[in-house]
Amino acid sequence: MQYIPNILFSIALAVGIGYFTINIRKIIRNIKLGHEIDASDNTAQRWSNVFRIALGQSKMVVRPIPGLLHIFVYVGFVIINIEVLEIIIDGIFGTHRVLFSILPTGLYNFLIASFEILAFLVLIGVILFWTRRNIQKLKRFWANEMKGWPKNDGNIILYFEMVLMVLFLTMNAADQSLQSLGASHYVEAGSFPISQFIAPLFNGLSEGTLIAIERGAWWLHILGILVFLNYLYFSKHLHIILAFPNVYFGKVVPKGKFKNLDSVTNEVKMMMDPNVDPFAAPAEGVAEAPAKFGASDVMDLNRIQLLNAYTCTECGRCTSECPANITGKKLSPRKIMMDTRDRLEEIGENINKNGEFKPDGKQLLDDYISREELWACTTCNACVEACPVSIDPLSIIMDMRQYLVMEQSAAPTELNVSMTNIENNGAPWPYNQMDRLNWKDEN
């Protein structure tokens, strides 16, 4: 009977990690639906970005108050979960504060004290984030695309973090009370600078009641962490895991530099090669499909762009910096990323159901992202600069624009006129080249 809790814990741990692994594999599969892209260049710069942006939170602190609060939550949540290692060992083997018997007493006490202080800072940070979102009602959290699930998701994760921190401090407070009573199995271990203020609430309770509180908080804390881990798959907070690879694979060339389409480059090379017969039929047995210019659906995008979609934090910094959005245009870079992820998830569910993708008569263009949104973009890169985890909404917008122009000849009238003038006059203005210098004779 004494081993039943250990068996139950091991089963819960295996189920939680197993389900998480299954979902992560789905994400990897979905990302691999995109075109492979070579990101082996600028390795030193990429690692520098990881340490500076992902670990150092350099882009978060551009806005000092939310940046500092995010650092509290980020650092606290990561470091506190070091204690999860001890909880896992205790849960499997039935020990209690097993690391106390391994680490020097002073170091162990320092670690527990640090965990408590960080837990308190996380709790304060989360409460302030909830206040900013629900009482102060910052505009970027209440945009059109943030209704329904996206809005609720932001609050759910904050409630999760509040409860986990309270359970952690409650567990330690009850543990401290049991230590002071000399309860068996509760060795004097740890330093409790925060929970010592909670412990007096338990004065007068019996040892059995304290054990029930401590064990209850312990079980709810670890089960809550496993639920939280698996909730990430359904939440925007997947960026907790994906921010690091996303920053590594982020753009390292100047932001104003646009890529050349390989399909266009290959076409031009073929046209300029005197040895190539453009009218030659494909080799026998080969039915080579013509290259597609740009993107109309997520499978036309590359893997880094799809990773971007899954990494989006929905913080809205990109949209709040977008000049098109600020001036009332329909474009929201955040919505571009959310729509891309939603369409990718829809295709993933299609594959789960059918074993392979079965055409569903839908695509990212028009069914999710409108043409009005795409052409509202000024290509200023403000969204790319603002993103705290190196997401590039502009690259998706440009790929979809290229599809409209090169596959459907569906550019706006103004753009068609400009391109026609460039073709005929060598400039976007409707003046013959011979007349360009006439202005100097007007005076």
N, C-alpha and C positions, 0 to 999 in steps of 0.2 A: 504493500500500500504506500510506503514512503517514497516509492519511485514514480508513482502516478503523476505528480506534478512535473517531474523531469521529462517523462514521456510525452505528456500533453504539450509542454513547452517545445520540445524537439519537433513534434508534429506541426505546431503552429509556425515555428521558424521555417521548416521545410516548405510548407504550403505558401507562406508569404514570399519567400525568396524564389520559389518555383514559379509562382504566378507572375511575379515581377520579371523574371527571366523570359517567360513566354511573351510578355508584352513588349519588352525591349527588342526581342527578335523580330516582332512584327514591325516595329519602327525602323529597324535596320533594313528589313526587306522593302518597306515602302520607300525609304530614301534611295535604295539601289534601283528603283524604277526610273530614276533620272539618269541623264547621260553622265558617264564617267568623265572626270576632269582632272587634269594633272595639277597637283598642288605641291609639287616637290621642290619648288623654287623658294628662295628667301627663307631658308629654314631658321636662321638666326633671328630674323625679324619676327617670324611667326612665334617662336618661343618667347621672345621679348614681349610680344603682345599678350601672350597667355599670362605671364607673370605680372605685367603692368595693368592690363585691362580686366582679365578674369579673376586673378588672385588679388591684385592691388586695388581693384574697384575704381580705377582712375577716372572713368567716365561717369561713375555714379556721383562722385563728390563735386562735379561741376555745379550741381545744385546742392549746396552744403547741408541743409537741414535734412532732407530725405536721404541724401547720400550718407550722412553720419548714422542715421537711424538704420539704414540698410546694412551698414558695416556691423552695427551691433547685432542685428538679426543673423546676418550671414556668418560672421566669425563665431558668434555664440552658438548658433545651431550646429555648425560643423564641429566645433571643439567639444561641446557638450556630448555629442554623439560618440566621442571616444569612450565615454562611460558605458555606451551600449555594448562594447566589447566585454566589459566586466559583467554586465547583466546577462549577456549570452552565455558566458562561461558558467556563471552562477546558476542560470536556468537549466543548463544541460547536466551539470554535475551535482547540483544541489548544495553548492557552497554559498557563502555569504561574504561579499566584499573580498573576493579572492585575491585581488591585486594588492591588498594590504599586506598579505603574507609574502609577496614577491618584491614589491618596491620598498625603498627606504621609507620609514614612517613620515619623516619630514616632507618628502616628495609627494607621498600619497595624500597627506593632509593639504598640501599646497594645491594639488590637482582638484580635490573635491571642493575646496574653497573657491578656486577659480571657476569651476563649473557652476557653482551657485551664483556667484556674482554675474557671470555671463547669462545665466538663466534669467536673472532678475532684469538685466539690460534687454534681453530678448523680449521679455514680457512687456516692459515699458515701450520698447520700439513698436511691437505689434499693436498695442493699444493706441498709440499715436497714429500708426498707419490706418487703423480702423476708423479713428476719428477724422482723419483727413479725407477718407473715402466716403464716409457715411454722414458726418455732421458738417464738416467744412464743405464737402461735396465739390472737390476740385473738378473743373470742367472736363478735363481729359478722362476722368473716370466715369463720366455720364454721357459720353458721345453715343450716337445712334448704334454703332456696332457693339457697344458695351451693355446692351440690354439682355435680359434672359440669363442664359447660362454663363456667359463671360462675366457679367456683373456678380452673380451668385458665387462663382468660382473664387473670385478675389476675396470674398468674405469667408467662405468656407475654409480656405487655407489659413486665414488669420485666426479663426476659431480653433482650428486644429493646433496651431502653434501655442495659443494661449493655454489650452487644456493640457498639452504635453508639458509645458513649463510648470504649471500649477501642480500637476501630478508629481513631477520630479522633486519639487520643493516639499510637497506634502510627504512623499516617501522618505525624504531625508529627515524631516522634522519628527516623524514617527520613529524612525530608526534611532535618532538622537535620544528620544525619550526612553526607548527600550534599552539603549546602552546605559543610560543613567540609572535604570532600575536593575541592571545586571542580568537582564534576561539571557538565557542560554542561547547560543548561536549568534547573538548580537555583540560581537567583540567591539571594544572601544576603538573606533577607526574613523578618521576623517575629521575635517574642520568645517563648521557649518555657519558661516557669517550671516546668511540670509534666513535659513530655516530655523535658526535659533529664536527668531522673533515669532515663528509660527508654533513652535513646540509648546509654549505656555498654554495654548488653546487645548492641549491634550492633558493638562494637569488633572489628576483625579480619576482618569480612566484606568481601567484594569489592564493588566498585561495582555490578556487575551484580546481585549478590544483594540489595543495598540497594535498587536500583531496583525489583526484583521485589517486595520487601516493601512499599515505598512505593506502588507502583502497585496491588498487590493490596489493600492496606488502603484506598486511594482508591476503587477500584471497589466493593469490598464495602460501604464506608461509604455511597456514593451509592445503590447498588442497595438496600441495607438501608433507607435513608430512603424510597425509592419503595415498597418492600414494606410498610414500616410505615405509610405514608400510606394504602395500600389496605386494610391490615388494619383500620384504624379503622372501616370500614363494618361489619365483623363483630364489633366489640368494644365494650365499655362505654366505651372511651376516645374514642368519638366526641364526648364532651363537650369535648375539646380544641378542637373547632371550634364546637360548638353552644352552649357555655356562654354566650357573649356575646349572641347573639340571645335565648336563653332568659331570661337575667337582664333584658334590656331589656323583654321582654314579660311578665315576672313580675308578681305581684300587687302593686299599689301602694295599694290601699284597706286599711283596718284589717283585720287577719287574722280578727277575730271577725265581720266583716260577711259574711253569706251573700247570694248573688245571688238575685234574683227570676227565676223561670222565665218567659220570654217567652210560652210557650204558655199558662201559667196566667193571666198578666196579660191576654193577649188574650181569653181566655175570660171573665174577670171583666168586662172592658170591654164585651164584647158583651152580657153578661147585664144590665149596668146601663144600656145604651143603649136608651131607649124606642123608638127608631126601627128597631131591629133585630128582625126576626122570627126567633126561634130555630128555628122549624119550617119556614122557607122552604127549598125545594129548591135545590140549587146551580144556577147558570146552565147553560143547555143546552150540552152538549159539555164541561162542566167536571166532572171527577171529583176533587174536592178531598179528599185523605186527611186524616183528623183528625190534629191535632198530637200528637206523641209526647211524653209526659211523662218526663223523666229519660233514662237511658242504660242499654241492655242490651248494646250492642256498641260497638266503637271508633268506628264511623262516626256514632254518636250523640253523641260527645264533640266538643269544639271543637278548633281547630287548635293552640292554645297547650297544651292538655292532651296532645295527641299529640307536640308538640315536647318537652314535659316528659319523656315516656316515652323518647324517643330520647336525651335529654340525661343521663338518670340515670347516675350514676357508680358505682352499686352499692356505695358506701362504707359504707352501713349506719348512718350517723349518725341518720337518721330513725327506724329501727327500735330503735336503742339508747336513744332518748329516749322511745319510745312507751310510755305507762303500761299500755296493754292488753297489749302484747307482754311487758313486764317482769313482769306478773302472771300470765303463762302462757297468755294468750289466743292464738288462732290468727293474729290479725292481725299482718302485717308490712308497713308502708308501702312498704318497698323492694320486696317481692314484688308489691305492687299495681302499681308502675311497671314492673317486669320483665314481669309478665303482660300488661300493656297493650301493651308494645313487642312481645312475642312474638306476640300476637294480630294486631297491626298488620302485622308481617312476614309472618304466615301469609296474611293477606288480600292483601298485596302480591305474594306468590308466586302466589296464585290469579289475580291480574290478569295477571301475567307469562305465565302458562300459557294463559289463556283470552282475553286481550285486554280483558276486562272482568271484574268480580266475578261469579262464579257462586255462588249460595247453597250453602254446604257443610254446613248443618245444625248449625253451631256458633256460639257467641257468647262474648263475654267473661264474661258472667254465667253462673255454674254450670260452664261448661267450663274456665274459667281461675280465676276468683275466686269463692269460695263465699260464700253468704249469711252463714254464721257469721263470716267475716272482716269483712264489711261492718258487721254489727251489733255487732261487738266494739269498734268505734271510739267514742271518747268525745268526738270533735270538739274536742279541746283545742288543736289547732294546733301541738303540740310538734314534729311531723315537719316542718311547713312552716318553723318557726323554725330547726330544726337544719340544714336542707339548705344546703350551701355554694354551690349554683347556682340557688337560688330555684325549686325544684320544689314543686308543690302536690299531693301525693297525696290530701289531704282533699277537694279539689274533685271528683275522680273517685269517691271513696267516696260523697259526698253525691248526685251525679247518679245513681248506681246505686241508692242507697236511695230516691230519689224515684221511680224507675221501679218498684221493688218496691211502694211504698206506693200510688202513683197509678195504675199500670197493672195491677197484679196483686193489690192489696189484701193484700199478703203481709207486713205488718209483724208483729213479734213480739207475742205476746199482751199483754205489759205495755204496749206502746206503743198498741195498739188500745184497751185499757181507758182509758188516759190521754186519748186523743183523744175517746173517747166521753164521758168525764166533762167535758172541755172543752166539747164540743158541748151537753151537757145541763145542766151546772152552772156553766159559765163558769170552771172551774178543773180542774186534773188530779186533784183529790181527790174521793172518792165521797160528797160531802156536798151536800145541797140548799142553794141560796143562802140560803134563809130560816133555815137552821140554823147558819150560819157563826159567829155571835156567841154561840152557846150556851155556849162555854167560859168566858165571863166570869161566867156565873151559877153555875158549878160551885164557886166559892169562897165 
